[in-house]
Amino acid sequence: MSHPLRIAMLAHSTNPRGGVVHAMQLSEALTALGHEVVLHAPDSRGRGFFRKAECGTMPFPVDTAVSDMTAMVEQRIADYVRHFEKPTARDFDVFHAHDGISGNAMAVLKQRGLIARFARTVHHVDQFADPRLIELQERSIDEAALFFTVSATWQQYLQSQGKSASVVGNGVDTARYSPNWSGEQTALRDRLKLPAGPLFLSIGGVEARKNTIGILDAFRQLRAVQPEAQLVIAGGASLLDHSGYQDEFLSELALLREHASAVHLIGPVADEDMPNLYRLADALVFPSLKEGFGLVVLEAMASGVPAIVSSIAPFTEYLAGDDAIWCDPHHPASIAEAMALALVPQIRNRVIPRGLDVAGRFSWRRVAEAHLVAYATLKETTDA
C-alpha cells in the first residue's frame, strides 16, 4: 500500500475479552506495518485498556453502565455516537467495528451522514431473548460495507445472509506466550493459593457458551481417578448478563461437596500474569459450544500446554487430529476422558510439539496483512 492509512479500530470495552484482544493485537500489527491506528473503547472506570498497547488508544470516558442489559447496550451505543460526533474524532480513512455496540454506533453515524462507510469483523453471532437486542445485532452487521471473520464458519454464516466476508483468522505472540519455565510460575501459584496436583485451566469465566457447567461435571468425574486435580476458571469480564447461568453453576458447585474446594474461580487475571498462568496448567479445557475462533487455544499451544477442544467448527478448521485432544462438548464424560488423556505422557509428548507448530503458523502480522487490500478498497470507495 503506497500511503499509510488512518484507522479507527473500535472495541466494545477495555477488558481482555477475545474480540478486544484481537482488535488490540490487530491494531499493533497494523501500526508495525506503518499505518496510523487508534484503538477506541468506552472506559467507565477511567483505567484505560487492560494493558499498554503499542498503538494509539482512545479509551473515552463514559458513565457507569446501567443494570438492564438492553438499556446498557443502547447506553454504550449512544456513548460511542457522542464521542464520534466531534469532527476532530472522525479524522480517519477507515472505521472498523468489532462488535454490535460499536457497529451500531457506526450505523447511526452513517445514517446521519457523518461517516460514509465502515468495516465490521463478525467474531460470532450471539443469541438473545430480547427482540431489541436481536435487532441491534442485525443492524450492526447489515449497515456495514466490508466484512471480516476469524473463521470459515462465520464466513459461511454471513454468506447465507447474502454478505461476502474475508477470513482473516487469529494470531498469537509466540515471544510472549512460550513454554519458558521460571520461578515466576511457582510464585503465581502461591499467590493464587492453588494446591499441588494436576491443574486444568478454563478461560472465559462462567458462561453457557463456554460450557462451564459441562466442564464442572467433567471435573467431578475426573476426580474419581485424579483426586488431586485442580480446576481454575479464569476470566469473565463480560458486558452481557450471564447471571442466570452463573447461579446454576454455583448450585452445581455446591453439590460437589468435597470436590468444591478444588474449583478455583479467580476472575479476570492481570495481563502480565497470563503467560505464567498458561505455563502452570497441565491442560487448557475449552469444550465451547460456540466460538468465533478460540484465541486462547493458540495462546495455550504456544505456551506448550495441551488444548482440549470441542470436535466442532471452527476448531476443526485449523486443527488436525493430533494437534489437540478432542471431546464431544455435549457429553461431560467425553470431556472428562479428554482431561484424563491430557495427563498421559505419551499423548502429551505427541500433542505439545504439534501445538507449538500450530501456534507458529499464526502471526498477527499475517492477520494484519490480510486486512489491507480490503481496507484500500473501502477507502477508495469512500473517497469516491
PAZANU-342094 format. One line per 4 residues: number of its first residue (from 1); for each residue x, y, z of N, C-alpha, C. Coordinates in pm, whole numbers, plus 50000, padded with zeros to 5 digits. Atoms other than C-alpha are relative to their C-alpha. Example, Ala and Ser with C-alpha at 12.3 -4.5 7.8 and 13.67 -1.06 7.14 Angstrom:
<recs>
1	50089,49881,50000,51230,49550,50780,50090,50120,50000 | 49918,49881,49994,51367,49894,50714,49923,50109,50073
</recs>
This chain:
<recs>
1	50085,49882,50000,50000,50000,50000,50089,50124,50000 | 49909,49889,50021,50153,50330,49885,49994,50104,50111 | 50014,49899,49896,50017,50555,50161,49947,49936,50129 | 50052,50053,49874,49967,50479,50530,49853,50039,50020
5	50141,49974,49970,49606,50454,50639,49984,50051,50142 | 50041,49960,49866,49448,50627,50936,49877,49917,50035 | 50103,50101,49970,49236,50357,51101,49947,50020,50141 | 50067,50002,49870,48985,50387,51384,49954,49858,50028
9	50037,50135,49960,48965,50044,51548,49908,50011,50120 | 50104,49978,49900,48656,50006,51765,49967,49871,50073 | 50031,50115,49915,48608,49763,52056,49889,50039,50098 | 50115,49971,49913,48318,49730,52299,50040,50032,50143
13	49957,49973,49863,48524,49755,52619,50151,50002,50006 | 49855,49999,49977,48872,49793,52764,50047,49872,50067 | 49967,50125,49932,48861,49444,52922,50058,49897,49903 | 49933,50098,50088,49060,49144,52787,49908,49888,49953
17	50082,50100,50068,48777,48966,52607,50064,49967,49866 | 49934,50044,50123,48870,48775,52292,49996,50101,49888 | 50012,49903,50108,48735,49033,52048,50081,50126,50025 | 49921,49882,49966,48907,49317,52234,50149,49970,49982
21	49860,50041,50019,49239,49127,52241,50033,49997,49852 | 49978,50006,50146,49204,49061,51867,50014,50141,49944 | 49997,49863,50051,49130,49430,51798,50131,50069,50039 | 49876,49937,49956,49432,49541,52004,50121,49943,49925
25	49887,50062,50069,49673,49290,51851,50002,50038,49852 | 50008,49957,50139,49550,49377,51502,50047,50144,49986 | 49958,49859,50003,49597,49748,51577,50151,50012,50013 | 49854,49996,49982,49952,49686,51697,50073,49950,49876
29	49935,50055,50120,50039,49475,51392,49989,50097,49883 | 50016,49901,50106,49898,49737,51154,50091,50121,50024 | 49908,49891,49966,50096,50005,51339,50142,49963,49963 | 49866,50046,50034,50411,49798,51297,50023,49999,49849
33	49990,49996,50145,50336,49789,50922,50000,50142,49946 | 49988,49861,50043,50340,50169,50914,49873,50078,49993 | 50127,49930,50005,49974,50261,50949,49972,50069,50134 | 50035,49925,49880,49826,50506,51198,49868,49946,50054
37	50118,50066,49944,49581,50315,51418,49973,50052,50140 | 50043,49961,49866,49384,50436,51718,49890,49903,50043 | 50097,50096,49945,49202,50172,51924,49909,50072,50098 | 50099,49932,49918,48881,50309,52078,49919,49901,50082
41	50096,50077,49919,48659,50176,52357,49946,50088,50111 | 50055,49928,49884,48424,50316,52623,50069,49954,50128 | 49921,50029,49879,48601,50335,52960,49929,50062,50121 | 50078,49948,49886,48372,50369,53263,50083,50009,50127
45	49920,50002,49877,48647,50303,53519,50114,50101,49998 | 49892,49903,50011,48898,50554,53388,50138,49939,50014 | 49872,50069,49985,49178,50294,53392,50068,49970,49867 | 49943,50032,50129,49234,50260,53021,49988,49852,49967
49	50006,50139,50044,49287,49932,52840,50074,49907,50097 | 49948,50100,49905,49384,49611,53020,50152,49990,49996 | 49854,49991,50004,49744,49661,52907,50039,50117,49910 | 49949,49894,50086,49959,49926,52743,50014,49946,49859
53	49998,50046,50138,49921,49898,52368,50107,50070,49919 | 49900,49943,50091,50185,49953,52100,49930,50059,49878 | 50074,49928,50104,49942,50167,51900,49931,50116,50069 | 50078,49894,49938,49732,50476,51954,49879,49943,50070
57	50121,50045,49929,49450,50434,52205,49913,50119,50037 | 50095,49900,49957,49138,50630,52291,49893,49933,50087 | 50102,50050,49908,48961,50487,52598,49918,50120,50049 | 50072,49877,49970,48694,50757,52613,49909,49982,50121
61	50075,50012,49874,48518,50828,52945,49849,49990,49977 | 50146,50018,50004,48159,50712,52994,49951,49976,50142 | 50059,50025,49869,47920,50677,53286,49996,49849,50028 | 50017,50141,49960,47883,50351,53479,49879,49942,49928
65	50108,50064,50076,47666,50105,53287,49878,49975,50088 | 50124,50033,49929,47303,50062,53387,49989,49848,50009 | 50006,50144,49973,47198,49717,53510,49927,49922,49891 | 50076,50072,50104,46946,49625,53238,50087,49985,49875
69	49906,50025,50108,47136,49462,52951,49965,50076,49873 | 50038,49929,50121,46936,49608,52664,50024,50149,50015 | 49976,49858,49974,46947,49954,52820,50149,50030,50001 | 49856,49980,49997,47321,49913,52876,50057,50005,49859
73	49952,50001,50139,47382,49825,52510,49965,50131,49931 | 50041,49874,50062,47183,50128,52397,50076,50118,50060 | 49921,49896,49935,47369,50343,52652,50139,50009,49938 | 49866,50000,50056,47706,50238,52514,50001,50041,49852
77	50011,49953,50138,47592,50290,52155,49994,50153,49998 | 50011,49855,49992,47492,50645,52248,50132,50064,50043 | 49869,49950,49958,47827,50694,52423,50095,50007,49880 | 49913,50004,50117,48010,50592,52106,49963,50110,49900
81	50046,49897,50094,47796,50821,51890,50044,50138,50047 | 49960,49869,49947,47863,51118,52118,50150,50024,49980 | 49856,49984,50017,48235,51053,52102,50035,50039,49857 | 49965,49976,50139,48244,51048,51722,49922,50113,49935
85	50068,49883,50054,48005,51339,51675,50097,50116,49979 | 49902,49892,50013,48304,51568,51720,50080,49980,49870 | 49928,50015,50128,48461,51634,51375,50145,49957,50018 | 49859,50037,49979,48813,51602,51519,50017,49853,50033
89	49992,50142,49965,48731,51248,51636,49981,49910,49879 | 50032,50081,50119,48642,51135,51282,50105,50013,49890 | 49897,49980,50100,48969,51213,51104,50071,49869,49969 | 49947,50132,50033,49020,50857,50979,49959,49960,49859
93	50033,50056,50132,49027,50677,50646,49908,49879,50012 | 50075,50124,49981,48877,50357,50786,49945,49995,50142 | 50062,50028,49871,48633,50288,51070,49970,49851,50003 | 50009,50146,49995,48645,49924,51180,49943,49956,50134
97	50070,50043,49879,48394,49790,51434,50017,49850,50019 | 49980,50142,49967,48449,49457,51612,49886,49940,50081 | 50107,50048,49913,48117,49419,51793,49872,50075,49966 | 50129,49940,50028,47750,49508,51795,49984,50142,50052
101	50013,49866,49944,47787,49817,52013,50064,50103,49908 | 49933,49903,50088,48046,49998,51803,49943,49995,49859 | 50062,50011,50132,47884,49863,51485,49872,50079,49990 | 50123,49921,50000,47552,50018,51580,50029,50149,50003
105	49963,49860,49997,47720,50346,51662,50042,50047,49861 | 49960,49964,50135,47881,50347,51318,49879,50007,49906 | 50120,49997,50082,47542,50268,51162,49924,50132,50020 | 50066,49872,49971,47393,50574,51336,50075,50115,49931
109	49920,49895,50061,47680,50795,51220,49988,49999,49848 | 50017,50013,50145,47645,50662,50867,49865,50054,49956 | 50134,49952,50035,47271,50729,50861,49988,50151,50010 | 50000,49855,49983,47338,51083,50978,50096,50071,49906
113	49909,49941,50097,47596,51136,50704,50133,50044,50058 | 49875,49959,49936,47887,51177,50946,50118,49911,49960 | 49899,50085,50062,48080,50881,50805,49936,49938,49876 | 50054,50057,50123,48046,50720,50463,49976,49850,50012
117	50007,50146,49993,48112,50353,50536,50082,49952,50119 | 49917,50059,49896,48254,50121,50797,50016,49851,49976 | 49974,50144,50006,48404,49773,50822,49955,49935,50128 | 50049,50073,49882,48280,49507,51060,50063,49861,50002
121	49959,50138,49976,48452,49197,51196,49891,49930,50079 | 50101,50082,49930,48195,48934,51293,50075,49883,50062 | 49930,50107,49930,48368,48720,51554,49907,49881,50022 | 50106,50100,49992,48047,48529,51623,49869,50076,50017
125	50132,49940,49985,47674,48594,51645,49934,49942,50124 | 50060,50044,49876,47503,48580,51983,49851,49972,49982 | 50144,50024,49995,47154,48453,52065,49943,50077,50118 | 50061,49919,49896,46932,48688,52262,49851,49970,50009
129	50144,50014,49981,46585,48654,52412,49927,50129,49966 | 50062,49870,50022,46516,49026,52377,50002,50034,49850 | 50004,49967,50143,46397,49113,52022,50078,50127,49967 | 49926,49877,50026,46554,49458,52057,50150,49972,49985
133	49859,50034,50013,46900,49306,52111,50027,49927,49868 | 49986,50068,50129,46849,49081,51808,50002,50103,49888 | 50008,49895,50100,46751,49387,51605,50130,50082,49993 | 49876,49922,49996,47059,49580,51719,50117,49920,49944
137	49892,50083,50052,47291,49289,51645,49994,49994,49849 | 50015,50009,50145,47149,49257,51295,50037,50132,49933 | 49969,49871,50060,47176,49631,51227,50151,50024,49997 | 49856,49978,49993,47541,49636,51336,50073,49928,49888
141	49941,50074,50112,47611,49385,51058,49945,50050,49867 | 50063,49965,50127,47362,49489,50791,50050,50133,49944 | 49962,49867,50045,47482,49850,50777,50147,50012,49960 | 49858,49995,50035,47850,49763,50727,50019,49984,49850
145	49968,50009,50143,48013,49790,50385,50106,49896,49971 | 49889,50093,50017,48300,49548,50440,50003,49906,50119 | 50010,50098,49893,48315,49226,50638,50125,49914,50011 | 49895,50094,49968,48582,49018,50807,49946,49898,50100
149	50028,50100,49897,48551,48695,51005,50132,49935,50040 | 49879,50068,49955,48803,48494,51205,50000,49852,49964 | 50006,50141,50039,48686,48157,51071,49904,49983,49884 | 50088,50030,50113,48520,47999,50770,49858,49973,50047
153	50134,50025,49945,48229,47900,50996,49914,50125,49992 | 50078,49876,49999,48120,48261,51033,50001,50068,49864 | 50005,49954,50139,48215,48346,50676,49879,49936,49930 | 50113,50069,50061,47962,48083,50569,49867,50052,50054
157	50122,49941,49944,47705,48229,50808,49966,50130,49927 | 50026,49874,50068,47745,48573,50651,49960,49977,49855 | 50036,50032,50137,47731,48419,50306,49854,49959,49990 | 50140,50040,49999,47395,48267,50398,49907,50120,50015
161	50076,49875,49986,47283,48624,50476,50024,50093,49881 | 49976,49920,50119,47399,48747,50136,50116,50095,50010 | 49887,49909,49978,47723,48905,50258,50132,49925,49977 | 49869,50058,50027,48077,48836,50138,50100,50050,50104
165	49905,49963,49894,48348,48832,50408,50135,49937,49974 | 49864,50054,50006,48724,48785,50418,50031,49930,50132 | 49956,50071,49880,48856,48524,50662,50142,50045,50032 | 49868,49948,49962,49148,48684,50848,50066,49918,50110
169	49944,50087,49898,49194,48429,51127,50040,50076,50127 | 49949,49943,49876,49368,48498,51456,50151,49983,50005 | 49856,50011,49985,49724,48525,51577,50039,49977,50144 | 49949,50015,49864,49944,48469,51879,50143,50053,50003
173	49866,49947,49979,50255,48642,52008,50085,49890,50064 | 49923,50113,49949,50495,48348,52040,50122,50043,50081 | 49894,49953,49912,50758,48567,52204,49948,50015,50142 | 50060,49981,49868,50521,48636,52490,49945,49869,50056
177	50056,50129,49959,50340,48302,52505,50097,49891,49953 | 49898,50101,50030,50610,48034,52522,50009,49904,50118 | 49992,50099,49890,50694,47725,52730,50105,50032,50106 | 49889,49968,49909,50972,47905,52920,49956,49992,50146
181	50034,50020,49859,50961,47795,53284,50099,50077,50088 | 49915,49928,49904,51093,48003,53574,49932,49996,50135 | 50060,49994,49867,51029,48065,53941,49874,50085,50006 | 50119,49915,49999,50757,48313,53841,49872,49918,50006
185	50121,50084,49998,50511,48029,53786,49970,49952,50142 | 50020,50045,49862,50563,47895,54138,49948,50114,50086 | 50047,49885,49924,50519,48245,54279,49854,50030,49971 | 50140,49975,50035,50193,48286,54088,49910,49895,50063
189	50082,50106,49939,50065,47950,54211,49983,50026,50149 | 50010,49968,49858,50143,48054,54568,49906,50119,50021 | 50084,49881,49985,49975,48392,54518,49853,49966,49981 | 50139,50042,50024,49661,48224,54383,49954,49892,50098
193	50030,50101,49899,49677,47969,54669,49945,49872,49938 | 50041,50121,50070,49649,47673,54433,50076,49880,50057 | 49933,50118,49944,49721,47335,54594,50076,49923,49892 | 49929,50088,50092,49954,47081,54439,49902,49906,49931
197	50085,50092,50073,49808,46849,54179,49986,50045,49856 | 50020,49963,50139,49731,46841,53807,49903,50118,49988 | 50079,49877,50007,49592,47181,53706,49938,50014,49861 | 50074,49981,50124,49324,47224,53441,49948,50143,49998
201	50032,49858,50012,49264,47577,53314,49885,50021,49902 | 50111,49957,50085,48936,47712,53177,50002,50153,49996 | 49994,49855,50016,48934,48066,53038,49872,50050,49934 | 50123,49942,50055,48630,48282,52971,49893,50020,50104
205	50099,49983,49894,48454,48281,53306,49891,49897,49993 | 50113,50093,49992,48123,48111,53378,49893,50049,49903 | 50094,49962,50106,47914,48132,53060,49948,49874,49933 | 50059,50114,50069,47678,47899,52879,50079,49965,49874
209	49927,50025,50124,47872,47941,52553,50132,49930,50025 | 49874,50065,49963,48190,47832,52730,49980,49862,50060 | 50031,50134,49952,48011,47520,52861,50059,49974,50139 | 49932,50011,49870,48133,47584,53216,49937,49895,50089
213	50064,50105,49919,47875,47358,53381,50041,49862,49949 | 49951,50125,50056,47978,47080,53143,50141,49970,50047 | 49863,50017,49949,48340,47137,53248,49997,49956,50146 | 50011,50035,49857,48238,47121,53614,49960,49855,50019
217	50044,50140,49990,48057,46790,53566,50113,49907,49959 | 49886,50083,50042,48356,46651,53377,50108,49995,50107 | 49899,49996,49895,48590,46764,53653,49961,49910,50117 | 50047,50090,49893,48377,46582,53911,50032,49855,49964
221	49970,50137,50043,48415,46262,53707,50151,49974,50001 | 49855,50017,50003,48789,46318,53662,50056,49976,50139 | 49946,50011,49864,48843,46350,54037,49989,49858,50055 | 50010,50141,49956,48737,45985,54076,50129,49926,49971
225	49875,50067,50035,49064,45887,53907,50122,50089,50023 | 49893,49905,49972,49270,46202,53972,49957,50086,50120 | 50057,49930,49883,49173,46302,54330,50072,50128,50038 | 49926,49877,49969,49440,46575,54347,49982,50108,49894
229	50016,49904,50110,49329,46751,54028,49936,50130,50048 | 50052,49868,49970,49253,47124,54043,49945,50062,49872 | 50060,49930,50113,49028,47330,53815,50003,50149,50028 | 49994,49854,49989,49099,47701,53763,49914,50059,49889
233	50087,49932,50097,48831,47911,53593,50035,50149,50007 | 49953,49861,50005,48974,48247,53487,49918,50081,49902 | 50069,49910,50091,48825,48550,53317,49855,50021,50039 | 50142,49977,49975,48463,48651,53288,49958,50146,49999
237	50035,49858,50006,48475,49029,53235,49917,50024,49875 | 50090,49991,50115,48171,49041,53005,49897,50110,50021 | 50109,49902,49992,47920,49315,52924,49864,49932,50005 | 50128,50070,50004,47648,49055,52875,49966,49942,50137
241	50050,50049,49871,47436,48928,53162,49996,49848,49999 | 49995,50146,49989,47526,48568,53247,49956,49953,50138 | 50029,50028,49859,47382,48577,53599,49916,49874,50019 | 50083,50120,49986,47119,48307,53544,50082,49873,49990
245	49913,50118,50018,47376,48058,53417,50099,49990,50115 | 49904,50001,49889,47621,48161,53689,49935,49950,50129 | 50071,50052,49883,47359,48094,53958,49985,49848,49991 | 50012,50145,50020,47301,47749,53810,50135,49932,50024
249	49866,50055,49979,47677,47688,53808,50032,49990,50149 | 49970,50000,49857,47710,47784,54175,49919,49894,50074 | 50082,50106,49940,47424,47548,54264,50063,49863,49975 | 49932,50127,50033,47603,47264,54083,50129,49986,50079
253	49874,50004,49925,47930,47358,54252,49977,49960,50145 | 50030,50032,49860,47769,47335,54596,49975,49850,50019 | 50029,50142,49991,47666,46977,54519,50126,49913,49992 | 49876,50078,50011,48028,46874,54463,50059,49962,50136
257	49955,50026,49864,48088,46878,54840,50153,50003,50009 | 49856,50001,49973,48449,46764,54897,50081,50043,49878 | 49926,49960,50119,48544,46844,54536,49993,50151,49978 | 50021,49859,50028,48423,47205,54551,50123,50085,50030
261	49881,49922,49964,48742,47329,54719,50109,49991,49895 | 49901,50015,50107,48938,47210,54415,49964,50083,49877 | 50044,49914,50110,48747,47452,54189,50030,50144,50040 | 49951,49867,49965,48906,47798,54184,49949,50102,49898
265	50052,49893,50085,48709,48091,54039,50084,50125,50027 | 49906,49892,49971,48982,48352,54006,49967,50129,49927 | 50043,49878,50067,48803,48602,53779,50103,50049,49899 | 49904,49943,50096,48988,48835,53540,50141,49999,50057
269	49859,50012,49960,49365,48791,53552,50078,50115,49938 | 49915,49893,50051,49618,49071,53517,50073,49953,49875 | 49941,50040,50128,49759,49070,53165,50142,49947,50016 | 49862,50044,49983,50116,49033,53287,50010,49859,50060
273	49999,50134,49940,50018,48710,53470,49954,49891,49903 | 50060,50101,50087,49853,48538,53173,50101,49899,49945 | 49906,50103,50049,50166,48375,53020,50037,49897,50107 | 49964,50094,49893,50259,48224,53356,49881,49914,50044
277	50117,50081,49967,49902,48110,53421,49989,49883,49903 | 49999,50111,50096,49914,47907,53099,50108,49899,50036 | 49889,50092,49972,50252,47762,53193,49975,49914,50123 | 50035,50078,49881,50113,47649,53528,49909,49882,49967
281	50105,50098,50029,49840,47448,53357,50057,49872,49941 | 49970,50127,50066,49865,47081,53267,49920,49988,49871 | 50078,50000,50123,49594,47139,53007,49901,50116,50003 | 50110,49905,50018,49355,47402,52874,49874,49919,49972
285	50127,50068,50023,48993,47283,52894,49907,50100,49932 | 50074,49901,50079,48798,47459,52619,49894,49931,49913 | 50103,50071,50076,48492,47250,52520,49881,50090,49967 | 50105,49901,50027,48295,47551,52395,49891,49942,49911
289	50114,50038,50083,47953,47510,52240,49991,50087,49875 | 49996,49910,50115,48007,47807,52007,50117,50094,50017 | 49887,49908,49998,48318,48009,51922,50015,50067,49865 | 49961,49938,50125,48436,48255,51664,50125,49932,49946
293	49874,50066,50034,48784,48101,51664,50055,49925,50119 | 49940,50060,49881,48905,48033,52017,50144,50043,50014 | 49865,49942,49993,49205,48265,52054,50084,49935,50110 | 49923,50054,49888,49304,48113,52389,50062,49864,49966
297	49941,50127,50042,49370,47780,52215,50141,50023,49946 | 49868,49969,50052,49660,47937,52025,50095,50042,50112 | 49914,49956,49890,49790,48102,52343,50047,49882,50084 | 49961,50119,49924,49786,47769,52529,50102,49918,49923
301	49908,50081,50081,49955,47584,52242,50137,50064,49994 | 49871,49930,50004,50226,47850,52215,50073,49987,50132 | 49942,50015,49866,50282,47802,52589,50041,49857,50032 | 49965,50140,49977,50342,47430,52548,49899,49925,50083
305	50107,50060,49920,50007,47334,52701,49902,49928,49908 | 50101,50068,50081,49778,47066,52552,49865,50068,50010 | 50133,49938,50002,49441,47204,52447,49893,49894,49979 | 50117,50086,50014,49119,47011,52500,49892,50085,49934
309	50095,49918,50075,48872,47138,52240,49883,49914,49951 | 50119,50066,50052,48528,47055,52105,50024,49953,49856 | 49985,50053,50136,48514,46841,51792,49893,50061,49910 | 50092,49923,50082,48318,47112,51611,50080,50111,49931
313	49943,49879,50057,48395,47401,51379,49978,50115,50099 | 49888,49974,50091,48577,47637,51399,50128,49924,50034 | 49876,50069,49962,48832,47418,51582,50045,49903,49891 | 49967,50098,50103,48813,47155,51309,50054,50066,49873
317	49948,49930,50118,48906,47423,51053,50152,50014,50005 | 49857,49969,49994,49255,47494,51182,50082,49902,50083 | 49928,50101,49922,49342,47192,51398,49980,49863,49938 | 50005,50138,50051,49427,46843,51274,49991,49902,50116
321	50028,50103,49900,49385,46514,51458,50085,50003,50124 | 49909,50007,49884,49694,46519,51682,50043,50138,50050 | 49964,49865,49954,49711,46897,51727,49941,50029,50138 | 50071,49973,49875,49470,46886,52022,49942,49869,50052
325	50073,50114,49944,49274,46649,52245,49851,50033,49985 | 50136,49967,50041,48919,46632,52114,49897,49941,50096 | 50109,50051,49917,48591,46588,52300,49867,50039,49939 | 50138,49964,50034,48217,46596,52248,49952,50095,50109
329	50033,49904,49894,48114,46915,52431,49865,49977,50066 | 50134,50025,49945,47761,46788,52489,49998,49884,50100 | 49994,50114,49910,47880,46491,52697,50116,50019,50098 | 49894,49981,49901,48072,46562,53020,50095,49881,50012
333	49912,50117,49993,48205,46204,53018,50109,50008,49894 | 49901,49984,50106,48380,46281,52690,50103,50106,50038 | 49907,49896,49954,48531,46599,52837,50091,49943,50108 | 49920,50061,49892,48644,46404,53146,50105,49905,49944
337	49904,50091,50063,48807,46139,52927,50115,50078,49936 | 49897,49917,50062,48992,46411,52734,50093,50059,50106 | 49917,49947,49892,49112,46564,53062,50096,49894,50053 | 49913,50109,49954,49245,46226,53176,50110,49971,49897
341	49901,50027,50105,49418,46172,52840,50108,50108,49996 | 49903,49890,50003,49586,46513,52869,50114,49980,50099 | 49895,50027,49901,49788,46375,53163,50086,49880,49963 | 49924,50119,50041,49915,46065,52979,50127,50044,49928
345	49874,49950,50058,50286,46120,52897,50011,49978,49850 | 49986,50027,50143,50274,45953,52553,49916,50096,49917 | 50088,49909,50073,49983,46171,52447,50053,50143,50008 | 49943,49866,49985,50138,46489,52588,50122,50018,49908
349	49880,49991,50083,50464,46413,52405,49967,50011,49852 | 50042,49989,50139,50269,46393,52081,49929,50133,49973 | 50085,49883,50022,50027,46683,52125,50074,50132,50018 | 49934,49872,49970,50254,46951,52274,50084,50050,49882
353	49924,49950,50116,50502,46967,51979,49910,50041,49884 | 50092,49963,50108,50211,46970,51734,49936,50134,50029 | 50059,49872,49963,50052,47256,51925,50095,50116,49978 | 49899,49896,50023,50374,47456,51914,50013,50030,49851
357	49994,49981,50145,50387,47403,51537,49879,50080,49951 | 50121,49927,50039,50027,47524,51501,50015,50148,50036 | 49987,49862,49956,50094,47838,51705,50099,50077,49913 | 49899,49934,50083,50399,47914,51491,49949,50044,49865
361	50056,49964,50131,50178,47939,51183,49907,50121,50007 | 50101,49894,49985,49953,48213,51326,50065,50126,50057 | 49939,49874,49955,50126,48552,51340,49899,50113,49984 | 50087,49883,50011,49949,48882,51398,50034,50083,49876
365	49965,49930,50125,50143,49031,51106,49920,49944,49884 | 50078,50063,50107,49974,48779,50877,49855,50045,50006 | 50138,49955,49984,49635,48878,51021,49986,50144,49949 | 50006,49861,50043,49711,49248,50965,50007,50012,49849
369	49985,49993,50146,49825,49193,50607,49874,49954,49929 | 50123,50049,50061,49502,49006,50535,49891,50106,49993 | 50100,49892,50001,49308,49327,50606,50027,50107,49894 | 49960,49877,50069,49499,49570,50387,49937,50020,49863
373	50062,49983,50132,49364,49502,50038,49856,50043,50013 | 50140,49963,49979,49008,49521,50166,49988,50142,50054 | 50000,49863,49950,49084,49838,50362,50017,50100,49886 | 49974,49909,50110,49221,50001,50048,49877,50016,49911
377	50123,49995,50078,48904,49911,49861,49896,50089,50068 | 50096,49919,49924,48692,50065,50138,50035,50148,49991 | 49958,49861,50006,48898,50384,50135,49974,50059,49863 | 50024,49950,50135,48877,50417,49757,49852,50027,49977
381	50143,49981,50015,48501,50373,49768,49952,50121,50079 | 50037,49886,49917,48472,50627,50048,50043,50131,49936 | 49949,49879,50064,48689,50882,49864,49917,50038,49878 | 50081,49974,50120,48478,50841,49552,49868,50066,50035
</recs>
